[in-house]
Amino acid sequence: MQDDNSSHDPFNWGYLIAALCVLLALPLMHVILGWFVFYL
């Protein structure tokens, strides 16, 4: 019964990577939006 819990693990590497990307992107959001507006 305990072997089936690994597939329902609440910790997922995808969530960790997404959280790190968000934490890195938020301080740079004005730079990213500036580049977006400048190159369009």
C-alpha positions in Angstrom: 0.0 0.0 0.0 2.9 2.4 0.7 4.4 1.9 -2.7 1.5 3.6 -4.5 2.0 6.9 -2.6 5.1 7.8 -4.7 3.0 8.7 -7.7 0.9 11.0 -5.6 3.8 12.8 -4.0 2.9 16.5 -3.5 6.5 17.5 -4.1 7.2 17.8 -7.8 10.4 19.0 -9.5 8.3 20.8 -12.1 6.7 22.9 -9.4 10.1 23.7 -7.8 11.6 24.8 -11.2 8.5 26.9 -12.0 8.7 28.6 -8.6 12.4 29.4 -9.1 11.7 30.8 -12.6 8.9 33.0 -11.2 11.2 34.3 -8.4 13.8 35.1 -11.0 11.4 36.6 -13.5 9.5 38.9 -11.1 12.4 41.3 -10.4 13.2 41.4 -14.1 9.6 41.9 -15.3 10.1 45.5 -16.2 13.2 44.7 -18.2 11.4 41.8 -20.1 8.4 44.1 -20.8 10.7 46.9 -21.9 12.4 44.6 -24.4 9.0 43.3 -25.6 7.7 46.8 -26.2 11.0 48.0 -27.7 11.3 45.2 -30.2 7.7 45.4 -31.3 
